[in-house]
């Protein structure tokens, strides 16, 4: 046993003996303790702060004497005087070991802070990004041993940080000499090393030790919305989140119409590429302003997107994605310079990582959902449904994961719905219908007060009641089904059949009136027979996709369901089940994951191992192509009923009894909209 | 011993036994015989043509029967009918081994053709460039096994060419899908793999098997002239050579004045960078037109240049190169995209390689000279002098190589000379002075006829006699010294002292009249005392640099001298010695290497191993900084005399006796111009 002092680090519990005089930072490094340092132990960055503990620690079997650490030295004292230091803290690079000692590493001194904790999958993501800051002291040039400034910077990084090989683009080279001289041969460099690279790339350089932080963007590039998180690349903190509409909407609401636009208009793909890149530049500017940082501090961006957006972002004509065999130009992950995508607002050397695509219909957004929800690590069989204009579905467990996409159309986002609107203040997002009185109560975005509660009118005074958003229409149709206003075929009953004046005849069909402000010049909000049909089309497509994966897996039920998507978090799982959007499952096994694609992007931004992992997972995922699968049509037709024509939904029956109405007075076969279905993607 | 047929390849002599039915191409590959193929053995590229030999070969110990190869098959026959085939030739991929056979590989079927053969250094350079063409058949996309087109191209290259890892820039990605379909899943790709890269990069892609050839540029980017060779990247053939003036001349004739321009004018470095890049684009266009190729066929460019041009080409402000310690921004070799240098005329994916710099005063041009002349492999001690506005000197042998630069100024290029001009038709390039009559005879560029020969007047009718170029002024001064018109101090004698009316008084000094056409309104061409002083300054700087290297090496003589430089080939070695430009050496040991820097660029373009080699050599070269070496001044002063004040020049004395005149009638010390010397670089 060593006679050297024993050092115990908390919270890691790592311990070891070190010669008296060893700095705490050195001990931490040798033990692999997660203790930060940017300046490399020169007492100027203060990232290596630690809290020594004194007294008796029976748990650890040590007693720490008052003189277990060296006395304050001048470097520490100068730092404390100049910048301040929390009481009890020491600089790990200055304080040296003199006797047995217990050292706590506070969270802010840990590099690998946890940033994403997924309860469902039992995973934690720690910070291990591609880009880090390093402070170095560079040798001055010597005429007698002539080398370039870059080569001396490389040598300093080798000597002081053990970094072997660096590269630098010309924009760095042109600034290197003045920055080195301004910093008096001390500089901070941002080095990027992706999981596939062999060299570290210099992305930015500052004279001296910079006060600047560095940031990354995690961008979920959707057909309709571009959503971005601005994350601190040191600790993963989300500094700002922002979104803009995808300006490509003016070329086509859904993806297939954008592909058509490109086919019909020479140069149309270029127009769309320019539009989306310009929008991303605008979003970058806005999010930097919101977070009060300068755009050049953004050094990395991760993109997740569907294949058509993927190609349009890259400047590749998506025409091949519009026809079988739906060939991607490239499916693997991509590492690029942001400037190659004309992303000129962020740092000119910013690096872009795009997750791999799974197939021509199943993109990097689905890969990001897989990264976030990790079906490939699940013990039980999980169905992950990413709800959007085009839905992506993943089914699997640790043995095997299947994927497909399904063209649900935009109904779930409130489009093609008579009173539909996007989720915005004033939109009805929750609705309940009393099964006895058939009277509705609802809530609108922007207020927590239900429409039959006191104060509702005041609460909505500024927003009004403007329409129904995606989650609202799902609840409305499901509530109508539960309240006996709609039968299992999707037919809305007449007021005679349903016993409520809210059933209003409209030609040969009926609609259900939720809210009427037309006498005050406001909207008349109702659910029409056409709305029900649109929702049936959408949910049938979703369900048929899920069933196809279940066929392929050889199962007729799943253990649990995860609803994801930009508005996945807002969908009531019970109502989704009543509607038959998803296969029957115990309600407590149906959960919402929110914007899992965005979370996946954030994980890939924060952690290099996650990039390696998802690339491997994507290669192993089995793709099921719904467009050519004959059984899809059969599943689609059967799924048209609410909740389903043939599947029993026994779990659903445990929590709700659906009325057994039939409002069709002529035949039992109407209401089948299968023949009207057309393929749609977006 | 094998019973399989024996195959013997000539000229390599490689031999081996192969099973009957083995194609010749397969046998060649297994034996490592240099036999070309672009299509990978599909009988369509015809690069693998071979000539079988029949009969008895006692030398090889075999008899080749008439049926030693398979009969013509339909692929071969179709190729012959369509494109023709030289009598006796077969396609190596189609003809199979049936019995013992002797196979000759003609030069045009060898990949590694010799392109540069250096007699002096006993080296041959074979073609092994970074960029090659590969024909591949790519699998069509399969919906059930979705992968990207790029990934299937990568797999084809792996399967068909054993190429492991490829990358492609977006410009290739955007064209990949249409080209694959146009070529019916057969494409030719140009792949680039530099000696430092881990992956092959796709530079260009053609549908089917392309008829296009691919080219590279070897560019010697000088202060005054930009010279380029356009080389076929398959066989190294120089298709065209061309040059333009460096337009930076308008910012300053020599390098230091360009550095000053940058210091005095904010943005001046950018102006100069734009000027030189624009000129290179123009040169690229011109050379492509001259060779009748399309500029996109140019896939590679190698640059050699001095440090100031190096930085200005890269867009780096050269200000640090203007002052001690002459720090380079970067000294290592560089591999770049041509578009990063705004070189937009050549292929948009063209790759640039820039040789390493040796020191702040000794650039990539000197490295190229070292690559071409290979002093590092020399058994005897060789001095390589690259003559230009700034001279680079290398001294060494296989044990050790030293380098320095010396600011000779532009006199050797005919600038700052009263009748001086650049080397162009009409310029006097050779001159002889009769030591008895003191009468000159000369030759001008554009004619081989001497001025005292019949037909001279006719020969020069179009060009006239316009001035003296660099090699002409060197000969003129040396001839004047040999003819007793100039004494060892450099003083021109009066007509009384020299006995010729061609010595003409001009104020207190004299000039020597070579040609007078002033009565016909033409020029009066003479060598003035000022011209002699300018040449003395230049040659003293050159000699002092050489002496400094000899001091460092600890020698007082060298075994041989190589004169290099754009006009190095035109300098008479004897006259250079008379002048004392170079240290004394046996005249047969003084040779001209022509534009060795340009040759070095061509070698680096043709052969990857050469890049590796020169990078290693440059790291090992010992740099001597003339600017701070106190002995430089002493050497400079002593070298002012013609040929030298103190060094004996015994070898020179064996071939010529220099008159021992002294035209100074006042003191022995005038004519020493050492004090007037100023540093100049260009």
HADDOCK unambig.tbl for C-alpha pairs under 7 A between the chains (distance, minus, plus):
assign (segid A and resid 141 and name CA) (segid B and resid 325 and name CA) 6.45 0.50 0.50
assign (segid A and resid 141 and name CA) (segid B and resid 327 and name CA) 5.96 0.50 0.50
assign (segid A and resid 142 and name CA) (segid B and resid 325 and name CA) 6.21 0.50 0.50
assign (segid A and resid 143 and name CA) (segid B and resid 325 and name CA) 5.02 0.50 0.50
assign (segid A and resid 143 and name CA) (segid B and resid 326 and name CA) 6.80 0.50 0.50
assign (segid A and resid 143 and name CA) (segid B and resid 625 and name CA) 6.91 0.50 0.50
assign (segid A and resid 144 and name CA) (segid B and resid 625 and name CA) 6.86 0.50 0.50
assign (segid A and resid 146 and name CA) (segid B and resid 359 and name CA) 5.27 0.50 0.50
assign (segid A and resid 146 and name CA) (segid B and resid 360 and name CA) 6.93 0.50 0.50
assign (segid A and resid 147 and name CA) (segid B and resid 328 and name CA) 6.84 0.50 0.50
assign (segid A and resid 147 and name CA) (segid B and resid 331 and name CA) 5.80 0.50 0.50
assign (segid A and resid 147 and name CA) (segid B and resid 359 and name CA) 6.72 0.50 0.50
assign (segid A and resid 148 and name CA) (segid B and resid 327 and name CA) 6.28 0.50 0.50
assign (segid A and resid 148 and name CA) (segid B and resid 328 and name CA) 4.53 0.50 0.50
assign (segid A and resid 148 and name CA) (segid B and resid 329 and name CA) 5.00 0.50 0.50
assign (segid A and resid 148 and name CA) (segid B and resid 330 and name CA) 3.90 0.50 0.50
assign (segid A and resid 148 and name CA) (segid B and resid 331 and name CA) 4.53 0.50 0.50
assign (segid A and resid 149 and name CA) (segid B and resid 327 and name CA) 6.85 0.50 0.50
assign (segid A and resid 149 and name CA) (segid B and resid 328 and name CA) 6.21 0.50 0.50
assign (segid A and resid 149 and name CA) (segid B and resid 329 and name CA) 4.86 0.50 0.50
assign (segid A and resid 149 and name CA) (segid B and resid 330 and name CA) 5.68 0.50 0.50
assign (segid A and resid 150 and name CA) (segid B and resid 329 and name CA) 6.02 0.50 0.50
assign (segid A and resid 150 and name CA) (segid B and resid 330 and name CA) 5.11 0.50 0.50
assign (segid A and resid 151 and name CA) (segid B and resid 330 and name CA) 6.35 0.50 0.50
assign (segid A and resid 173 and name CA) (segid B and resid 316 and name CA) 6.90 0.50 0.50
assign (segid A and resid 173 and name CA) (segid B and resid 329 and name CA) 6.72 0.50 0.50
assign (segid A and resid 174 and name CA) (segid B and resid 315 and name CA) 6.43 0.50 0.50
assign (segid A and resid 174 and name CA) (segid B and resid 316 and name CA) 4.60 0.50 0.50
assign (segid A and resid 174 and name CA) (segid B and resid 317 and name CA) 6.93 0.50 0.50
assign (segid A and resid 176 and name CA) (segid B and resid 329 and name CA) 6.99 0.50 0.50
assign (segid A and resid 177 and name CA) (segid B and resid 329 and name CA) 6.12 0.50 0.50
assign (segid A and resid 315 and name CA) (segid B and resid 174 and name CA) 6.43 0.50 0.50
assign (segid A and resid 316 and name CA) (segid B and resid 173 and name CA) 6.89 0.50 0.50
assign (segid A and resid 316 and name CA) (segid B and resid 174 and name CA) 4.58 0.50 0.50
assign (segid A and resid 317 and name CA) (segid B and resid 174 and name CA) 6.90 0.50 0.50
assign (segid A and resid 325 and name CA) (segid B and resid 141 and name CA) 6.48 0.50 0.50
assign (segid A and resid 325 and name CA) (segid B and resid 142 and name CA) 6.23 0.50 0.50
assign (segid A and resid 325 and name CA) (segid B and resid 143 and name CA) 5.00 0.50 0.50
assign (segid A and resid 326 and name CA) (segid B and resid 143 and name CA) 6.78 0.50 0.50
assign (segid A and resid 327 and name CA) (segid B and resid 141 and name CA) 5.96 0.50 0.50
assign (segid A and resid 327 and name CA) (segid B and resid 148 and name CA) 6.25 0.50 0.50
assign (segid A and resid 327 and name CA) (segid B and resid 149 and name CA) 6.84 0.50 0.50
assign (segid A and resid 328 and name CA) (segid B and resid 147 and name CA) 6.83 0.50 0.50
assign (segid A and resid 328 and name CA) (segid B and resid 148 and name CA) 4.51 0.50 0.50
assign (segid A and resid 328 and name CA) (segid B and resid 149 and name CA) 6.20 0.50 0.50
assign (segid A and resid 329 and name CA) (segid B and resid 148 and name CA) 5.00 0.50 0.50
assign (segid A and resid 329 and name CA) (segid B and resid 149 and name CA) 4.87 0.50 0.50
assign (segid A and resid 329 and name CA) (segid B and resid 150 and name CA) 6.02 0.50 0.50
assign (segid A and resid 329 and name CA) (segid B and resid 173 and name CA) 6.71 0.50 0.50
assign (segid A and resid 329 and name CA) (segid B and resid 176 and name CA) 6.99 0.50 0.50
assign (segid A and resid 329 and name CA) (segid B and resid 177 and name CA) 6.14 0.50 0.50
assign (segid A and resid 330 and name CA) (segid B and resid 148 and name CA) 3.91 0.50 0.50
assign (segid A and resid 330 and name CA) (segid B and resid 149 and name CA) 5.68 0.50 0.50
assign (segid A and resid 330 and name CA) (segid B and resid 150 and name CA) 5.11 0.50 0.50
assign (segid A and resid 330 and name CA) (segid B and resid 151 and name CA) 6.35 0.50 0.50
assign (segid A and resid 331 and name CA) (segid B and resid 147 and name CA) 5.82 0.50 0.50
assign (segid A and resid 331 and name CA) (segid B and resid 148 and name CA) 4.56 0.50 0.50
assign (segid A and resid 359 and name CA) (segid B and resid 146 and name CA) 5.28 0.50 0.50
assign (segid A and resid 359 and name CA) (segid B and resid 147 and name CA) 6.73 0.50 0.50
assign (segid A and resid 360 and name CA) (segid B and resid 146 and name CA) 6.94 0.50 0.50
assign (segid A and resid 625 and name CA) (segid B and resid 143 and name CA) 6.98 0.50 0.50
assign (segid A and resid 625 and name CA) (segid B and resid 144 and name CA) 6.93 0.50 0.50
